[in-house]
């Protein structure tokens, strides 16, 4: 029973649960934004729903609508989340300057010991 309680209260499990909840809420926001942009596309060039388009009897309209929605969704996620996150991460958490590795230090110690014994 103690193992089960430890598993449930483990930090990784709680973090994962929070991520799923926030992700679900964020998906709703992104879908609403895609709807707004698709409506704007519709205002500019006609209907944003191509489901009734089927040249030669092949229903490609739903695929066209899904592809446009996917591109809009990807653009929103990239420009609203990924790009600002990357800039903030670089600004507030810069990569440390590369220093000597463990192997470099060990080689230096070896060389010093070899020079001392000569």
Secondary structure, 3 states (H helix, E strand, C coil): CHHHHHHHCCHHHHHHHHHHHHHHHHHHHHHHHHHHHHHHHHHHHCCCCCCCCCHHHCCCHHHHHHHHHHHHHHHHHHHHHHHHHHHHHHHHCCCCCCCCCHHHHHHHHHHHHHHHHC
